[in-house]
Amino acid sequence: MMFPLVILVWSSNLLCLSMESMKISTKHLLIVEDDDLMRDELSHSFTQNGYGVSTAKNAKEAMVIALEKHPDLIVLDLLLPDMSGLEMLRKLRADSRTHDTPALILSNVKSEETLAEAVEVGGCDYLFKSDWSLEDVLKKVNEKFLVE
């Protein structure tokens, strides 16, 4: 990907800075979480680490964003106010535009049945909210989903 050359004028000297030397992520995440604080913390963490981020507080908003922006990864809560995260994932899998979009599921639901269903529907990984930190989620995204 080509980036423009930025020329900064300082006093009477020219300083040339190539954007290619800066680490800029072109990866875009969609965070689907109904808890405002959790959604904001996740968004801030990913943004600070160079990712583009869209957020949604319910499945209806998330579906619109996913179909319009085609995120590289969806971070998805299972317990949403308007539809379950698993039902939303089923709908995304049924659409050719989002069929292959990986999903990292974050939830407090700790049943093996739900975990098996999440994997069957197409969740790529599953983290229990009570067992992780923001650093754990960022590490999981960096290592598992968005490594180029």
TORMIFI-952295 format. One record per residue: residue in three letters; x, y, z of N, C-alpha, C in turn. Coordinates in nm, 3 decimals, decimal comma, padded with zeros to 5 digits. Example, Ala and Ser with C-alpha at 12.3 -4.5 7.8 and 13.67 -1.06 7.14 Angstrom:
+-----+---------+---------+---------+---------+---------+---------+---------+---------+---------+
!  aa !     n.u !     n.v !     n.w !    ca.u !    ca.v !    ca.w !     c.u !     c.v !     c.w !
+-----+---------+---------+---------+---------+---------+---------+---------+---------+---------+
! ala !  01,319 ! -00,569 !  00,780 !  01,230 ! -00,450 !  00,780 !  01,320 ! -00,330 !  00,780 !
! ser !  01,285 ! -00,225 !  00,708 !  01,367 ! -00,106 !  00,714 !  01,290 !  00,003 !  00,787 !
+-----+---------+---------+---------+---------+---------+---------+---------+---------+---------+
This chain:
+-----+---------+---------+---------+---------+---------+---------+---------+---------+---------+
!  aa !     n.u !     n.v !     n.w !    ca.u !    ca.v !    ca.w !     c.u !     c.v !     c.w !
+-----+---------+---------+---------+---------+---------+---------+---------+---------+---------+
! met !  00,084 ! -00,117 !  00,000 !  00,000 !  00,000 !  00,000 !  00,089 !  00,124 !  00,000 !
! met !  00,061 !  00,218 ! -00,084 !  00,140 !  00,340 ! -00,093 !  00,083 !  00,446 !  00,000 !
! phe !  00,172 !  00,517 !  00,067 !  00,132 !  00,627 !  00,153 !  00,197 !  00,753 !  00,100 !
! pro !  00,133 !  00,866 !  00,116 !  00,191 !  00,991 !  00,068 !  00,312 !  01,031 !  00,151 !
! leu !  00,398 !  01,108 !  00,093 !  00,514 !  01,162 !  00,162 !  00,470 !  01,289 !  00,233 !
! val !  00,505 !  01,298 !  00,359 !  00,469 !  01,415 !  00,439 !  00,593 !  01,501 !  00,453 !
! ile !  00,582 !  01,629 !  00,421 !  00,695 !  01,722 !  00,435 !  00,658 !  01,825 !  00,540 !
! leu !  00,739 !  01,831 !  00,644 !  00,717 !  01,927 !  00,751 !  00,822 !  02,036 !  00,739 !
! val !  00,782 !  02,161 !  00,751 !  00,877 !  02,272 !  00,746 !  00,906 !  02,316 !  00,889 !
! trp !  01,031 !  02,313 !  00,927 !  01,074 !  02,355 !  01,060 !  01,185 !  02,455 !  01,042 !
! ser !  01,165 !  02,575 !  01,086 !  01,258 !  02,687 !  01,058 !  01,274 !  02,695 !  00,908 !
! ser !  01,398 !  02,694 !  00,863 !  01,420 !  02,700 !  00,719 !  01,467 !  02,565 !  00,666 !
! asn !  01,459 !  02,462 !  00,750 !  01,502 !  02,329 !  00,708 !  01,381 !  02,246 !  00,667 !
! leu !  01,404 !  02,147 !  00,582 !  01,299 !  02,054 !  00,543 !  01,324 !  01,921 !  00,613 !
! leu !  01,221 !  01,869 !  00,670 !  01,228 !  01,737 !  00,732 !  01,133 !  01,648 !  00,655 !
! cys !  01,183 !  01,542 !  00,599 !  01,099 !  01,449 !  00,522 !  01,071 !  01,327 !  00,608 !
! leu !  00,946 !  01,293 !  00,617 !  00,904 !  01,179 !  00,696 !  00,820 !  01,089 !  00,608 !
! ser !  00,865 !  00,969 !  00,586 !  00,790 !  00,874 !  00,505 !  00,690 !  00,802 !  00,593 !
! met !  00,566 !  00,800 !  00,553 !  00,464 !  00,729 !  00,629 !  00,490 !  00,579 !  00,628 !
! glu !  00,567 !  00,530 !  00,530 !  00,596 !  00,387 !  00,524 !  00,678 !  00,343 !  00,644 !
! ser !  00,752 !  00,434 !  00,707 !  00,832 !  00,397 !  00,822 !  00,750 !  00,387 !  00,950 !
! met !  00,627 !  00,435 !  00,947 !  00,539 !  00,429 !  01,064 !  00,454 !  00,302 !  01,056 !
! lys !  00,427 !  00,242 !  01,169 !  00,341 !  00,125 !  01,172 !  00,196 !  00,170 !  01,174 !
! ile !  00,126 !  00,144 !  01,066 ! -00,015 !  00,182 !  01,055 ! -00,094 !  00,055 !  01,021 !
! ser ! -00,187 !  00,019 !  01,105 ! -00,267 ! -00,099 !  01,081 ! -00,382 ! -00,064 !  00,987 !
! thr ! -00,409 ! -00,153 !  00,896 ! -00,524 ! -00,136 !  00,809 ! -00,636 ! -00,230 !  00,851 !
! lys ! -00,619 ! -00,295 !  00,965 ! -00,719 ! -00,390 !  01,014 ! -00,830 ! -00,316 !  01,086 !
! his ! -00,952 ! -00,364 !  01,063 ! -01,070 ! -00,300 !  01,121 ! -01,148 ! -00,402 !  01,204 !
! leu ! -01,180 ! -00,364 !  01,327 ! -01,254 ! -00,450 !  01,418 ! -01,394 ! -00,394 !  01,441 !
! leu ! -01,487 ! -00,483 !  01,460 ! -01,622 ! -00,446 !  01,503 ! -01,641 ! -00,506 !  01,642 !
! ile ! -01,666 ! -00,421 !  01,740 ! -01,690 ! -00,464 !  01,877 ! -01,840 ! -00,457 !  01,903 !
! val ! -01,899 ! -00,571 !  01,937 ! -02,043 ! -00,579 !  01,964 ! -02,059 ! -00,615 !  02,112 !
! glu ! -02,095 ! -00,514 !  02,190 ! -02,104 ! -00,529 !  02,335 ! -02,209 ! -00,432 !  02,388 !
! asp ! -02,304 ! -00,482 !  02,466 ! -02,410 ! -00,394 !  02,517 ! -02,368 ! -00,317 !  02,642 !
! asp ! -02,263 ! -00,358 !  02,710 ! -02,214 ! -00,287 !  02,827 ! -02,128 ! -00,169 !  02,781 !
! asp ! -02,175 ! -00,047 !  02,810 ! -02,107 !  00,074 !  02,761 ! -01,961 !  00,082 !  02,805 !
! leu ! -01,935 !  00,056 !  02,930 ! -01,798 !  00,065 !  02,982 ! -01,707 ! -00,038 !  02,915 !
! met ! -01,753 ! -00,161 !  02,905 ! -01,675 ! -00,267 !  02,842 ! -01,647 ! -00,233 !  02,695 !
! arg ! -01,750 ! -00,188 !  02,624 ! -01,736 ! -00,152 !  02,482 ! -01,635 ! -00,039 !  02,465 !
! asp ! -01,645 !  00,063 !  02,551 ! -01,553 !  00,176 !  02,542 ! -01,410 !  00,135 !  02,575 !
! glu ! -01,392 !  00,051 !  02,676 ! -01,257 !  00,005 !  02,712 ! -01,194 ! -00,077 !  02,601 !
! leu ! -01,271 ! -00,167 !  02,543 ! -01,220 ! -00,248 !  02,431 ! -01,185 ! -00,158 !  02,313 !
! ser ! -01,274 ! -00,066 !  02,280 ! -01,251 !  00,024 !  02,168 ! -01,125 !  00,107 !  02,189 !
! his ! -01,110 !  00,162 !  02,308 ! -00,993 !  00,244 !  02,339 ! -00,864 !  00,161 !  02,328 !
! ser ! -00,866 !  00,042 !  02,383 ! -00,748 ! -00,044 !  02,380 ! -00,707 ! -00,077 !  02,236 !
! phe ! -00,802 ! -00,116 !  02,154 ! -00,770 ! -00,151 !  02,016 ! -00,726 ! -00,028 !  01,936 !
! thr ! -00,792 !  00,085 !  01,957 ! -00,755 !  00,208 !  01,888 ! -00,613 !  00,250 !  01,925 !
! gln ! -00,579 !  00,242 !  02,053 ! -00,446 !  00,278 !  02,099 ! -00,339 !  00,186 !  02,041 !
! asn ! -00,379 !  00,068 !  01,998 ! -00,285 ! -00,027 !  01,941 ! -00,291 ! -00,031 !  01,788 !
! gly ! -00,351 !  00,071 !  01,729 ! -00,343 !  00,089 !  01,585 ! -00,452 !  00,029 !  01,500 !
! tyr ! -00,555 ! -00,025 !  01,562 ! -00,664 ! -00,083 !  01,485 ! -00,773 !  00,020 !  01,458 !
! gly ! -00,838 !  00,005 !  01,345 ! -00,960 !  00,080 !  01,320 ! -01,072 !  00,008 !  01,394 !
! val ! -01,162 !  00,083 !  01,454 ! -01,265 !  00,021 !  01,537 ! -01,401 !  00,082 !  01,509 !
! ser ! -01,500 ! -00,005 !  01,495 ! -01,641 !  00,035 !  01,496 ! -01,703 ! -00,036 !  01,614 !
! thr ! -01,806 !  00,025 !  01,671 ! -01,873 ! -00,038 !  01,785 ! -02,023 ! -00,042 !  01,764 !
! ala ! -02,084 ! -00,140 !  01,829 ! -02,230 ! -00,152 !  01,826 ! -02,275 ! -00,201 !  01,963 !
! lys ! -02,390 ! -00,150 !  02,008 ! -02,441 ! -00,191 !  02,139 ! -02,548 ! -00,299 !  02,130 !
! asn ! -02,586 ! -00,335 !  02,008 ! -02,683 ! -00,443 !  01,990 ! -02,660 ! -00,509 !  01,854 !
! ala ! -02,729 ! -00,619 !  01,833 ! -02,710 ! -00,697 !  01,710 ! -02,758 ! -00,623 !  01,586 !
! lys ! -02,867 ! -00,548 !  01,598 ! -02,919 ! -00,476 !  01,482 ! -02,816 ! -00,376 !  01,429 !
! glu ! -02,758 ! -00,296 !  01,519 ! -02,653 ! -00,201 !  01,478 ! -02,534 ! -00,276 !  01,420 !
! ala ! -02,496 ! -00,385 !  01,485 ! -02,379 ! -00,461 !  01,442 ! -02,397 ! -00,519 !  01,302 !
! met ! -02,515 ! -00,568 !  01,272 ! -02,540 ! -00,624 !  01,139 ! -02,522 ! -00,518 !  01,031 !
! val ! -02,575 ! -00,399 !  01,054 ! -02,561 ! -00,290 !  00,957 ! -02,414 ! -00,257 !  00,937 !
! ile ! -02,340 ! -00,241 !  01,045 ! -02,198 ! -00,207 !  01,035 ! -02,120 ! -00,319 !  00,967 !
! ala ! -02,145 ! -00,442 !  01,005 ! -02,072 ! -00,555 !  00,946 ! -02,094 ! -00,564 !  00,796 !
! leu ! -02,217 ! -00,543 !  00,751 ! -02,247 ! -00,554 !  00,609 ! -02,194 ! -00,434 !  00,530 !
! glu ! -02,183 ! -00,318 !  00,595 ! -02,132 ! -00,199 !  00,527 ! -01,979 ! -00,192 !  00,527 !
! lys ! -01,918 ! -00,224 !  00,641 ! -01,774 ! -00,201 !  00,657 ! -01,687 ! -00,325 !  00,640 !
! his ! -01,746 ! -00,443 !  00,641 ! -01,672 ! -00,568 !  00,624 ! -01,549 ! -00,574 !  00,716 !
! pro ! -01,570 ! -00,579 !  00,847 ! -01,457 ! -00,579 !  00,940 ! -01,370 ! -00,703 !  00,922 !
! asp ! -01,245 ! -00,693 !  00,963 ! -01,153 ! -00,806 !  00,957 ! -01,178 ! -00,904 !  01,071 !
! leu ! -01,240 ! -00,855 !  01,178 ! -01,269 ! -00,938 !  01,294 ! -01,386 ! -00,876 !  01,370 !
! ile ! -01,473 ! -00,963 !  01,422 ! -01,584 ! -00,918 !  01,507 ! -01,558 ! -00,970 !  01,648 !
! val ! -01,556 ! -00,880 !  01,745 ! -01,548 ! -00,915 !  01,886 ! -01,691 ! -00,911 !  01,937 !
! leu ! -01,744 ! -01,026 !  01,976 ! -01,888 ! -01,041 !  01,993 ! -01,928 ! -01,093 !  02,131 !
! asp ! -02,015 ! -01,019 !  02,196 ! -02,078 ! -01,065 !  02,320 ! -02,194 ! -01,156 !  02,281 !
! leu ! -02,221 ! -01,258 !  02,361 ! -02,333 ! -01,347 !  02,330 ! -02,466 ! -01,295 !  02,381 !
! leu ! -02,464 ! -01,222 !  02,491 ! -02,588 ! -01,176 !  02,552 ! -02,614 ! -01,031 !  02,514 !
! leu ! -02,690 ! -01,013 !  02,407 ! -02,725 ! -00,880 !  02,356 ! -02,874 ! -00,854 !  02,379 !
! pro ! -02,914 ! -00,729 !  02,386 ! -03,054 ! -00,699 !  02,422 ! -03,157 ! -00,737 !  02,316 !
! asp ! -03,119 ! -00,738 !  02,189 ! -03,220 ! -00,760 !  02,084 ! -03,213 ! -00,896 !  02,017 !
! met ! -03,102 ! -00,967 !  02,032 ! -03,085 ! -01,097 !  01,968 ! -02,960 ! -01,159 !  02,029 !
! ser ! -02,953 ! -01,288 !  02,036 ! -02,832 ! -01,349 !  02,091 ! -02,716 ! -01,331 !  01,994 !
! gly ! -02,596 ! -01,326 !  02,049 ! -02,478 ! -01,316 !  01,965 ! -02,465 ! -01,435 !  01,870 !
! leu ! -02,510 ! -01,552 !  01,915 ! -02,505 ! -01,671 !  01,828 ! -02,601 ! -01,657 !  01,711 !
! glu ! -02,719 ! -01,603 !  01,736 ! -02,815 ! -01,581 !  01,626 ! -02,759 ! -01,479 !  01,527 !
! met ! -02,696 ! -01,374 !  01,578 ! -02,634 ! -01,275 !  01,490 ! -02,524 ! -01,339 !  01,407 !
! leu ! -02,444 ! -01,423 !  01,470 ! -02,335 ! -01,491 !  01,398 ! -02,391 ! -01,582 !  01,290 !
! arg ! -02,502 ! -01,650 !  01,318 ! -02,566 ! -01,733 !  01,215 ! -02,606 ! -01,648 !  01,093 !
! lys ! -02,663 ! -01,531 !  01,121 ! -02,704 ! -01,443 !  01,011 ! -02,584 ! -01,393 !  00,931 !
! leu ! -02,476 ! -01,362 !  01,001 ! -02,355 ! -01,318 !  00,930 ! -02,299 ! -01,431 !  00,844 !
! arg ! -02,303 ! -01,553 !  00,894 ! -02,251 ! -01,668 !  00,819 ! -02,337 ! -01,697 !  00,696 !
! ala ! -02,464 ! -01,660 !  00,701 ! -02,554 ! -01,685 !  00,588 ! -02,536 ! -01,582 !  00,476 !
! asp ! -02,466 ! -01,474 !  00,502 ! -02,446 ! -01,368 !  00,402 ! -02,306 ! -01,382 !  00,342 !
! ser ! -02,297 ! -01,383 !  00,211 ! -02,168 ! -01,403 !  00,144 ! -02,066 ! -01,294 !  00,177 !
! arg ! -02,113 ! -01,175 !  00,212 ! -02,021 ! -01,065 !  00,242 ! -01,950 ! -01,082 !  00,377 !
! thr ! -02,011 ! -01,157 !  00,467 ! -01,952 ! -01,174 !  00,600 ! -01,934 ! -01,321 !  00,638 !
! his ! -01,950 ! -01,407 !  00,542 ! -01,944 ! -01,552 !  00,568 ! -01,814 ! -01,595 !  00,634 !
! asp ! -01,703 ! -01,535 !  00,594 ! -01,573 ! -01,578 !  00,644 ! -01,512 ! -01,485 !  00,748 !
! thr ! -01,586 ! -01,387 !  00,795 ! -01,532 ! -01,293 !  00,893 ! -01,513 ! -01,364 !  01,026 !
! pro ! -01,389 ! -01,366 !  01,079 ! -01,368 ! -01,433 !  01,208 ! -01,438 ! -01,359 !  01,321 !
! ala ! -01,477 ! -01,436 !  01,421 ! -01,545 ! -01,379 !  01,538 ! -01,480 ! -01,431 !  01,666 !
! leu ! -01,441 ! -01,339 !  01,750 ! -01,390 ! -01,370 !  01,884 ! -01,505 ! -01,346 !  01,979 !
! ile ! -01,551 ! -01,451 !  02,044 ! -01,666 ! -01,440 !  02,133 ! -01,619 ! -01,415 !  02,275 !
! leu ! -01,676 ! -01,309 !  02,335 ! -01,650 ! -01,274 !  02,474 ! -01,782 ! -01,286 !  02,548 !
! ser ! -01,785 ! -01,369 !  02,650 ! -01,912 ! -01,385 !  02,720 ! -01,892 ! -01,435 !  02,862 !
! asn ! -01,994 ! -01,416 !  02,944 ! -01,996 ! -01,473 !  03,077 ! -02,060 ! -01,611 !  03,078 !
! val ! -02,118 ! -01,650 !  02,966 ! -02,183 ! -01,780 !  02,956 ! -02,075 ! -01,888 !  02,951 !
! lys ! -02,075 ! -01,976 !  03,051 ! -01,970 ! -02,077 !  03,063 ! -02,022 ! -02,219 !  03,042 !
! ser ! -02,124 ! -02,238 !  02,963 ! -02,173 ! -02,374 !  02,942 ! -02,100 ! -02,437 !  02,823 !
! glu ! -02,070 ! -02,566 !  02,838 ! -02,003 ! -02,637 !  02,729 ! -02,093 ! -02,644 !  02,606 !
! glu ! -02,223 ! -02,651 !  02,628 ! -02,318 ! -02,654 !  02,517 ! -02,311 ! -02,525 !  02,435 !
! thr ! -02,306 ! -02,411 !  02,504 ! -02,296 ! -02,281 !  02,435 ! -02,163 ! -02,268 !  02,364 !
! leu ! -02,057 ! -02,313 !  02,427 ! -01,925 ! -02,310 !  02,365 ! -01,924 ! -02,395 !  02,238 !
! ala ! -01,979 ! -02,514 !  02,244 ! -01,985 ! -02,602 !  02,126 ! -02,069 ! -02,539 !  02,015 !
! glu ! -02,181 ! -02,478 !  02,054 ! -02,267 ! -02,412 !  01,955 ! -02,195 ! -02,294 !  01,892 !
! ala ! -02,119 ! -02,218 !  01,971 ! -02,044 ! -02,104 !  01,918 ! -01,942 ! -02,149 !  01,814 !
! val ! -01,873 ! -02,257 !  01,842 ! -01,776 ! -02,311 !  01,747 ! -01,846 ! -02,362 !  01,622 !
! glu ! -01,959 ! -02,430 !  01,640 ! -02,036 ! -02,483 !  01,527 ! -02,086 ! -02,371 !  01,435 !
! val ! -02,129 ! -02,261 !  01,495 ! -02,182 ! -02,148 !  01,417 ! -02,071 ! -02,070 !  01,348 !
! gly ! -01,950 ! -02,082 !  01,399 ! -01,839 ! -02,014 !  01,331 ! -01,759 ! -01,919 !  01,417 !
! gly ! -01,775 ! -01,927 !  01,548 ! -01,690 ! -01,848 !  01,636 ! -01,550 ! -01,907 !  01,634 !
! cys ! -01,451 ! -01,826 !  01,611 ! -01,314 ! -01,875 !  01,599 ! -01,247 ! -01,897 !  01,734 !
! asp ! -01,289 ! -01,824 !  01,833 ! -01,234 ! -01,841 !  01,966 ! -01,334 ! -01,786 !  02,067 !
! tyr ! -01,316 ! -01,823 !  02,194 ! -01,413 ! -01,792 !  02,296 ! -01,338 ! -01,757 !  02,423 !
! leu ! -01,359 ! -01,640 !  02,478 ! -01,299 ! -01,600 !  02,605 ! -01,410 ! -01,571 !  02,705 !
! phe ! -01,394 ! -01,623 !  02,827 ! -01,490 ! -01,595 !  02,932 ! -01,457 ! -01,461 !  02,995 !
! lys ! -01,553 ! -01,371 !  03,003 ! -01,529 ! -01,236 !  03,053 ! -01,467 ! -01,234 !  03,192 !
! ser ! -01,503 ! -01,327 !  03,275 ! -01,450 ! -01,327 !  03,411 ! -01,304 ! -01,373 !  03,417 !
! asp ! -01,254 ! -01,428 !  03,308 ! -01,119 ! -01,486 !  03,307 ! -01,017 ! -01,409 !  03,226 !
! trp ! -01,048 ! -01,289 !  03,176 ! -00,953 ! -01,219 !  03,090 ! -00,938 ! -01,073 !  03,127 !
! ser ! -00,828 ! -01,017 !  03,075 ! -00,803 ! -00,873 !  03,088 ! -00,802 ! -00,814 !  02,947 !
! leu ! -00,800 ! -00,682 !  02,939 ! -00,792 ! -00,618 !  02,808 ! -00,665 ! -00,663 !  02,734 !
! glu ! -00,557 ! -00,680 !  02,807 ! -00,433 ! -00,725 !  02,746 ! -00,448 ! -00,865 !  02,685 !
! asp ! -00,525 ! -00,952 !  02,752 ! -00,548 ! -01,086 !  02,699 ! -00,623 ! -01,082 !  02,566 !
! val ! -00,724 ! -00,995 !  02,560 ! -00,803 ! -00,984 !  02,437 ! -00,715 ! -00,928 !  02,325 !
! leu ! -00,639 ! -00,825 !  02,353 ! -00,551 ! -00,766 !  02,253 ! -00,450 ! -00,869 !  02,205 !
! lys ! -00,393 ! -00,944 !  02,296 ! -00,296 ! -01,047 !  02,259 ! -00,360 ! -01,152 !  02,169 !
! lys ! -00,481 ! -01,194 !  02,204 ! -00,553 ! -01,294 !  02,125 ! -00,578 ! -01,244 !  01,983 !
! val ! -00,620 ! -01,118 !  01,973 ! -00,645 ! -01,060 !  01,840 ! -00,515 ! -01,050 !  01,761 !
! asn ! -00,410 ! -01,000 !  01,824 ! -00,281 ! -00,986 !  01,755 ! -00,227 ! -01,120 !  01,709 !
! glu ! -00,231 ! -01,219 !  01,794 ! -00,170 ! -01,348 !  01,763 ! -00,255 ! -01,436 !  01,673 !
! lys ! -00,382 ! -01,445 !  01,701 ! -00,464 ! -01,544 !  01,635 ! -00,535 ! -01,496 !  01,509 !
! phe ! -00,583 ! -01,372 !  01,511 ! -00,670 ! -01,330 !  01,403 ! -00,607 ! -01,239 !  01,300 !
! leu ! -00,523 ! -01,148 !  01,340 ! -00,482 ! -01,043 !  01,248 ! -00,333 ! -01,042 !  01,216 !
! val ! -00,265 ! -01,151 !  01,238 ! -00,124 ! -01,159 !  01,203 ! -00,113 ! -01,171 !  01,052 !
! glu ! -00,034 ! -01,083 !  00,992 ! -00,019 ! -01,085 !  00,847 !  00,103 ! -01,163 !  00,809 !
+-----+---------+---------+---------+---------+---------+---------+---------+---------+---------+
